[in-house]
Amino acid sequence: MHEMGIAMQIAEIAAASIPEELQHSRVERVNLKVGKLSAVVTDSLRFCFEVVTRDTPLEGAELAVEEIPVSARCKDCRLEWTIEEPVFSCSRCNSGAVELLSGRELDIESIEIVEEDN
């Protein structure tokens, strides 16, 4: 399950991204963009994130995942479309010269922090 390694990296990056003056604040949410071709199982990733963030500043933070569809452009006729099925040829000209525009992302989009009252 490679989701555990991904969750560990997300937690590490998110923790390192908390500004020094907000180190005692609570991370409420980590927002991700995950492409459909990234081979990430979202439920497994959320579970692993919950496990790796126990007893850390990220404990209890929500892992919000936006799934990014697979989109492509034909290099021959320049048609752009969203790929819904595992067919990677142009629906207009049947060319196999296809450029993927999205769908492989695995990005931390933002981290939401709530300042705790001392």
Secondary structure, DSSP 8 states (H G I E B T S, - for coil): -THHHHHHHHHHHHHHTS-GGGTTSEEEEEEEEEEGGG---HHHHHHHHHHHTTTSTTTT-EEEEEEE-EEEEETTT--EEEE-SS--S-TTT----EEEEES--EEEEEEEEE----
